[in-house]
Amino acid sequence: MGLFEVICVFMALTFGFVIGMFSGAIFAPETAPDIISANDLLSLGFTILGGSGGFFATAIAMLAWFKWKSQQRNIKLYDTKVTILTQLHTLAIQTGNMAVMRANPSNREINSVRESLIETLSKLHVELTVYKTIAKKLSVKEPLDTNELAHLSEIGAGILGLNLWPEKDTIDFLYISGTTEWQYPRAKEFIDSLHYEPIGVGIKIIKISDIKAGIDTVLNSSTEKLCAQL
């Protein structure tokens, strides 16, 4: 039983008590000298109603405040989900662009693309932290898997940290060196899952188009539940 139902029950009991008290005084078969007078009974009844009315008004006001507070948290939770979804799509595009830049390091825009990717990675990390905090306070029954949502971030960070050979423009391919130190195991798993052609010792040739297609697959998988909750 919720707080509102409890308040309604107490209101009904209070009114029932007052009505019963008045009914007993009016329809009593006889009176005695020590029985409370009708005027005193009326004053007592209105005193009870006035006091209980103030109590109920305070309780309802508190209930409304808690409802409003919960609603504001739900609104913030929804806005955070929308922001996360937006940033994940932005991150997918920027990660693909970064892969292109890594294949063409002489491109003048490489620093700008790198900075944009790092900024989005930071913003997404903040939003995921905010979501976890709000969801915990609201005791969300089916919270989003923030670890799954962070999958794309790990891939983006992995693209940034790739060791490439040779360090020259390869246009549509990445020559990924086996000496790459992976900060995130899932980024390595992502690269290993893509089609590649081996060359030399520990070097993989991977098409940029395959990397972008893999990024889109991870994006769709990571955001499926998030989209369903919007």
Secondary structure, DSSP 8 states (H G I E B T S, - for coil): --HHHHHHHHHHHHHHHHHHHHHHHHH-S---TTS--HHHHHHHHHHHHHHHHHHHHHHHHHHHHHHHHHHHHHHHHHHHHHHHHHHHHHHHHHHHHHHHHHH-TT-TTHHHHHHHHHHHHHHHHHHHHHHHHHHHHHT-SS---HHHHTHHHHHHHHHHT--BSS-S--TTEEEEETT---SSHHHHHHHHHS--EEETTTEEEEEHHHHHHHHHHHHHHHHHHHHHT-
